[in-house]
Amino acid sequence: MWRMSEPGRLMLLDTPSLYFRAFFGVPESVTAPDGTPVNAVRGLLDMIARLVQDRSPDRLVCCMDADWRPAFRVAALPSYKAHRVAEDGGDQTPDALEAQLPLIDAVLDAFGLARAGVPGYEADDVIGTLAARHAARGPVDVVTGDRDLFQLVDDRGPVVVLYTARGIRNLQVMDEQAVAAKYGIPGRGYGDYATLRGDPSDGLPGVPGVGDKTAAALVTRFGSVEGILAALDSGADEGFPAGARRRLEAARDYLAAAETVVRVVTDIDAPELAALDDRLPRGARDPEALVELADRWNLGSPVNRLLNALAR
């Protein structure tokens, strides 16, 4: 029923990133017999099947957003994801996707695939904590369409990010060398780079006047936002591109706040994670429930594809 008990290769899925991609990539005309859209469910199952088939993980966790906009990040920077807040205070998840989320949970549970979410934290933080915990014991694959998680790459695990921007069949394998080549920064410096240049998609303004090249130069020279602040405190001008020192001095408050927002948490202490059984099953944990779900919701083909991938 279960694969090896040794640590082996751990795959961590940024599940919200994947089901959003599935929802927008598979037509809503894909429905259950009663007309309910199931495009996100079917697409997600096919993604997991492809990942298991191609990467052969021994362990897998579907990491979830228990809180998509955590209070500690909003307290540090109120603009964090503020543009995504719906009128009711929740996020702007399309209704047709929202309706599929309980079904996604039910299908994953019937398969016996581990799900993990911790109140007060995003999926990114669950991923960061589980990656840090496992990296000393074996390799880690992080599957996401979110560049924020590039900060987790670490050749010592190794921890690599399988970046889905080009699709699940054309994953970009991001390790330290790939991050360094793409952004011109130290391989583990993406979090500091993102803090400096900003990310409008998350409501992160960045330092005004500091673009990609200046951010890369600063991270390369000083190593981190902390190193930059220490250099500002010292009064030295050496290593700062023209005009950058003045801009950074003006942005001190932002830099202090943004560090809390951008940095993925890697040390969540929660019983939900301590008791997690992340072993990848060889078959469904609850075959009867899985058959019932597949029949009711028109999921037979993707369910069978995932079963076949797990059995290999």
Backbone torsions as a table, in degrees:
resi	resn	phi	psi	omega
1	MET	NA	-41.2	-177.0
2	TRP	-113.7	154.0	176.1
3	ARG	-80.5	-168.6	-173.3
4	MET	-53.3	148.5	177.8
5	SER	-90.1	-12.7	175.6
6	GLU	-67.3	160.2	-175.1
7	PRO	-53.6	-53.8	177.2
8	GLY	61.1	-159.5	-178.6
9	ARG	-90.1	126.8	178.1
10	LEU	-102.2	129.6	173.9
11	MET	-110.4	126.9	-179.8
12	LEU	-114.5	119.7	-177.4
13	LEU	-97.5	128.4	167.6
14	ASP	-80.0	81.2	-168.9
15	THR	-58.6	-44.0	177.2
16	PRO	-58.9	-40.3	177.3
17	SER	-59.2	-40.6	-177.4
18	LEU	-73.6	-42.7	-178.1
19	TYR	-74.4	-27.6	171.3
20	PHE	-64.8	-43.6	178.5
21	ARG	-61.7	-41.7	178.8
22	ALA	-64.2	-42.6	-177.7
23	PHE	-60.4	-43.8	-177.6
24	PHE	-84.9	-13.6	-179.1
25	GLY	-96.2	-21.7	179.9
26	VAL	-110.6	131.3	-175.6
27	PRO	-58.6	144.9	176.3
28	GLU	-67.9	-12.1	176.9
29	SER	-69.8	-11.4	174.1
30	VAL	-78.9	108.9	-170.7
31	THR	-132.9	167.6	169.0
32	ALA	-77.8	170.0	179.8
33	PRO	-56.0	-28.0	-179.3
34	ASP	-87.6	5.2	177.6
35	GLY	92.6	-1.9	179.3
36	THR	-71.4	129.3	177.8
37	PRO	-61.7	137.0	176.0
38	VAL	-131.5	22.2	-176.2
39	ASN	-62.7	-38.8	-179.4
40	ALA	-68.6	-40.1	179.9
41	VAL	-64.2	-50.2	-178.6
42	ARG	-61.7	-45.1	-179.3
43	GLY	-62.8	-41.0	179.4
44	LEU	-64.0	-44.9	179.8
45	LEU	-61.0	-40.5	178.7
46	ASP	-67.8	-35.6	175.6
47	MET	-62.6	-46.2	-179.0
48	ILE	-63.6	-40.7	178.5
49	ALA	-60.1	-44.4	-179.7
50	ARG	-65.0	-42.0	-179.6
51	LEU	-64.6	-43.2	178.8
52	VAL	-64.7	-41.4	-178.9
53	GLN	-65.8	-42.8	-173.7
54	ASP	-83.8	-31.8	-172.3
55	ARG	-108.7	-14.6	175.9
56	SER	51.1	55.6	177.1
57	PRO	-70.8	154.5	173.7
58	ASP	-94.3	-24.7	-179.3
59	ARG	-136.2	149.0	-177.8
60	LEU	-151.2	135.6	176.7
61	VAL	-129.6	129.1	173.2
62	CYS	-88.3	101.4	-175.3
63	CYS	-85.9	136.7	-170.5
64	MET	-121.9	157.2	171.4
65	ASP	-86.0	102.4	170.1
66	ALA	-77.9	-21.5	176.6
67	ASP	-149.3	110.6	-174.5
68	TRP	-77.0	-17.2	-179.4
69	ARG	-140.2	75.6	-171.9
70	PRO	-58.5	145.2	-177.1
71	ALA	-60.6	-36.0	-176.5
72	PHE	-67.8	-29.6	177.2
73	ARG	-77.9	-40.1	178.4
74	VAL	-65.4	-37.9	178.2
75	ALA	-62.8	-36.4	-179.7
76	ALA	-74.9	-38.3	-176.5
77	LEU	-146.7	96.6	-175.0
78	PRO	-58.2	-23.7	179.9
79	SER	-74.6	-7.7	-175.9
80	TYR	-59.2	114.2	179.3
81	LYS	55.5	19.5	-176.8
82	ALA	-62.2	-32.6	-178.9
83	HIS	-71.0	-9.9	-179.9
84	ARG	-99.9	0.3	-176.8
85	VAL	-76.4	127.1	178.7
86	ALA	-80.1	171.7	-178.2
87	GLU	-60.0	-30.4	-179.2
88	ASP	-85.7	3.0	179.2
89	GLY	92.8	-10.7	177.4
90	GLY	-86.8	-169.2	178.2
91	ASP	-88.7	171.1	-174.8
92	GLN	-94.2	50.5	176.1
93	THR	-73.3	128.9	178.4
94	PRO	-56.7	143.6	-177.8
95	ASP	-57.0	-39.5	-177.6
96	ALA	-67.7	-25.9	174.1
97	LEU	-82.9	-43.4	179.4
98	GLU	-52.9	-39.5	-178.1
99	ALA	-67.0	-21.3	-177.4
100	GLN	-90.6	-12.7	-174.4
101	LEU	-63.3	-42.2	175.7
102	PRO	-62.9	-33.3	178.3
103	LEU	-68.9	-39.6	176.0
104	ILE	-57.5	-47.2	179.1
105	ASP	-59.3	-44.8	-176.8
106	ALA	-64.7	-40.8	-178.8
107	VAL	-69.3	-44.0	178.3
108	LEU	-60.4	-40.4	178.9
109	ASP	-65.8	-40.3	178.9
110	ALA	-63.9	-35.2	175.6
111	PHE	-69.9	-27.2	-173.6
112	GLY	87.6	20.4	176.6
113	LEU	-82.7	131.9	-176.9
114	ALA	-65.3	135.9	172.3
115	ARG	-118.5	139.9	-178.9
116	ALA	-142.9	124.6	172.6
117	GLY	-145.8	145.0	-177.0
118	VAL	-125.8	125.8	179.3
119	PRO	-51.6	133.9	178.9
120	GLY	89.3	0.8	-177.3
121	TYR	-134.9	154.4	175.9
122	GLU	-87.7	166.9	175.4
123	ALA	-57.2	-36.5	179.3
124	ASP	-55.3	-40.9	-177.7
125	ASP	-71.0	-36.4	175.0
126	VAL	-63.4	-44.0	178.1
127	ILE	-60.7	-46.6	-179.2
128	GLY	-60.8	-40.8	-179.2
129	THR	-68.8	-45.5	-179.0
130	LEU	-68.8	-35.9	177.4
131	ALA	-64.5	-44.3	179.8
132	ALA	-63.9	-37.3	-178.2
133	ARG	-69.0	-36.2	-172.7
134	HIS	-92.2	-24.8	-168.8
135	ALA	-58.3	-29.5	178.9
136	ALA	-73.7	-13.0	-175.7
137	ARG	-109.9	-18.4	-177.8
138	GLY	176.8	172.1	-177.1
139	PRO	-68.9	152.9	-179.0
140	VAL	-130.0	130.7	171.7
141	ASP	-109.1	123.5	175.9
142	VAL	-106.1	121.2	-176.4
143	VAL	-106.1	118.1	-174.4
144	THR	-160.5	160.0	168.7
145	GLY	-106.8	12.4	-174.5
146	ASP	-106.6	115.8	-178.4
147	ARG	-66.0	-20.1	179.3
148	ASP	-53.5	-31.6	-176.1
149	LEU	-78.9	-3.1	172.8
150	PHE	-60.4	-23.1	179.7
151	GLN	-64.9	-14.9	-178.2
152	LEU	-87.2	-12.8	-175.7
153	VAL	-59.7	139.5	-175.5
154	ASP	-159.8	114.1	-177.2
155	ASP	-67.6	-12.4	-177.2
156	ARG	-75.7	-19.6	-178.9
157	GLY	-76.9	-63.8	-1.1
158	PRO	-84.2	156.8	168.5
159	VAL	-111.0	120.3	177.4
160	VAL	-121.3	153.0	174.0
161	VAL	-103.7	127.6	172.6
162	LEU	-95.8	101.4	-170.1
163	TYR	-88.5	126.8	-168.5
164	THR	-96.5	10.0	-173.6
165	ALA	-56.0	-32.2	-179.4
166	ARG	-97.0	7.8	179.0
167	GLY	106.3	159.5	-174.3
168	ILE	-70.4	-20.7	177.3
169	ARG	-88.7	-8.9	-178.4
170	ASN	-130.0	52.6	-177.6
171	LEU	-64.3	139.1	171.6
172	GLN	-94.9	121.1	179.5
173	VAL	-87.1	109.4	-175.9
174	MET	-102.7	108.6	171.9
175	ASP	-113.1	-170.8	-177.3
176	GLU	-59.6	-42.0	-178.8
177	GLN	-64.1	-41.4	-178.9
178	ALA	-66.9	-40.7	178.0
179	VAL	-64.7	-44.5	179.9
180	ALA	-61.6	-41.9	-178.3
181	ALA	-68.4	-37.2	-175.9
182	LYS	-76.4	-38.1	-172.1
183	TYR	-113.5	-7.3	179.9
184	GLY	68.4	36.9	-177.3
185	ILE	-131.8	165.5	171.0
186	PRO	-57.8	146.2	-171.3
187	GLY	-58.5	-27.0	179.7
188	ARG	-105.1	20.6	-173.9
189	GLY	-104.1	15.4	-173.0
190	TYR	-65.2	-37.4	-178.5
191	GLY	-59.9	-42.9	178.7
192	ASP	-68.1	-39.9	177.1
193	TYR	-60.4	-45.7	-179.6
194	ALA	-65.6	-36.6	177.2
195	THR	-60.0	-42.4	-176.5
196	LEU	-72.7	-45.9	-174.0
197	ARG	-86.6	-20.3	178.2
198	GLY	86.2	169.4	178.7
199	ASP	-150.5	96.6	-177.2
200	PRO	-57.2	-28.6	-177.9
201	SER	-65.7	-21.5	177.3
202	ASP	-108.9	7.6	-177.7
203	GLY	72.0	27.9	-178.3
204	LEU	-103.2	107.1	-170.1
205	PRO	-72.7	-25.7	-174.2
206	GLY	76.5	-179.9	177.6
207	VAL	-87.7	119.7	-179.4
208	PRO	-53.7	130.9	178.8
209	GLY	86.4	-2.9	177.9
210	VAL	-106.9	108.2	179.1
211	GLY	-98.0	-165.3	-175.3
212	ASP	-57.7	-48.9	-174.7
213	LYS	-67.1	-42.9	179.9
214	THR	-67.2	-41.1	178.1
215	ALA	-60.4	-43.2	179.9
216	ALA	-64.0	-41.5	179.7
217	ALA	-63.9	-40.4	-178.6
218	LEU	-67.8	-43.2	-179.8
219	VAL	-67.2	-38.9	178.7
220	THR	-64.2	-40.3	-176.8
221	ARG	-76.3	-43.5	-171.2
222	PHE	-108.4	-9.5	172.1
223	GLY	87.8	-32.7	-175.1
224	SER	-167.2	168.5	173.9
225	VAL	-61.5	-39.3	177.4
226	GLU	-59.2	-41.7	178.0
227	GLY	-65.7	-36.0	177.6
228	ILE	-65.5	-45.0	-180.0
229	LEU	-63.3	-37.8	177.9
230	ALA	-64.4	-38.7	178.6
231	ALA	-67.3	-37.7	175.9
232	LEU	-62.4	-42.5	-179.5
233	ASP	-63.4	-31.9	-177.3
234	SER	-73.5	-17.9	-179.4
235	GLY	83.7	0.8	-178.3
236	ALA	-76.4	146.7	176.7
237	ASP	-100.1	-15.9	-174.7
238	GLU	-62.8	134.4	176.1
239	GLY	92.9	-8.9	179.6
240	PHE	-93.4	125.1	173.7
241	PRO	-58.8	160.5	-176.4
242	ALA	-53.7	126.1	176.9
243	GLY	81.4	-11.7	-173.4
244	ALA	-71.5	-36.2	-176.7
245	ARG	-61.0	-43.9	-179.8
246	ARG	-63.4	-42.5	-179.7
247	ARG	-65.1	-40.1	-179.0
248	LEU	-69.5	-38.7	176.7
249	GLU	-58.8	-41.5	-179.1
250	ALA	-70.2	-19.3	-175.0
251	ALA	-106.4	17.6	-177.1
252	ARG	-55.6	-45.5	-178.2
253	ASP	-62.6	-42.8	177.6
254	TYR	-61.3	-45.7	-177.7
255	LEU	-60.4	-40.3	179.3
256	ALA	-65.4	-39.8	-179.0
257	ALA	-74.8	-41.6	-174.3
258	ALA	-65.9	-29.9	178.3
259	GLU	-56.7	-41.2	178.6
260	THR	-66.8	-35.6	-176.6
261	VAL	-75.4	-46.0	-173.2
262	VAL	-77.0	-38.2	-173.3
263	ARG	-67.4	123.3	175.9
264	VAL	-71.2	133.4	178.7
265	VAL	-71.3	133.9	-178.7
266	THR	-121.8	12.5	-175.5
267	ASP	-142.1	40.7	176.4
268	ILE	-62.8	130.8	176.5
269	ASP	-107.1	98.2	-174.6
270	ALA	-146.1	139.5	179.3
271	PRO	-62.0	-26.9	179.3
272	GLU	-60.5	-31.2	-179.4
273	LEU	-91.6	-33.0	-178.4
274	ALA	-64.2	-35.2	-175.7
275	ALA	-95.9	10.1	-172.7
276	LEU	-71.9	128.4	172.8
277	ASP	-101.1	101.9	-173.3
278	ASP	-98.0	9.9	179.4
279	ARG	-63.6	137.4	-179.7
280	LEU	-78.5	123.3	-179.3
281	PRO	-73.0	157.7	175.3
282	ARG	-91.7	-10.4	178.7
283	GLY	-160.9	-177.5	-177.1
284	ALA	-69.6	138.6	175.4
285	ARG	-71.1	-36.4	-179.3
286	ASP	-129.5	81.4	-175.2
287	PRO	-58.2	-39.4	-178.3
288	GLU	-64.0	-45.2	178.3
289	ALA	-63.4	-38.0	-179.2
290	LEU	-66.3	-42.7	177.7
291	VAL	-62.0	-42.3	179.1
292	GLU	-62.7	-43.8	178.8
293	LEU	-65.3	-42.3	-179.6
294	ALA	-62.9	-42.8	-179.6
295	ASP	-68.1	-44.2	-176.1
296	ARG	-68.7	-35.0	-170.8
297	TRP	-112.1	13.4	176.2
298	ASN	60.8	49.6	-176.6
299	LEU	-115.1	12.9	-172.6
300	GLY	-55.6	-47.9	-175.1
301	SER	-66.2	-51.5	179.3
302	PRO	-66.1	-32.6	176.5
303	VAL	-62.4	-44.3	179.8
304	ASN	-66.5	-37.6	178.4
305	ARG	-64.1	-39.2	178.5
306	LEU	-71.0	-39.7	175.8
307	LEU	-58.5	-42.2	179.7
308	ASN	-64.9	-39.7	179.4
309	ALA	-65.5	-40.2	-179.4
310	LEU	-67.9	-31.9	-175.1
311	ALA	-76.1	-13.3	-176.0
312	ARG	-71.3	NA	NA
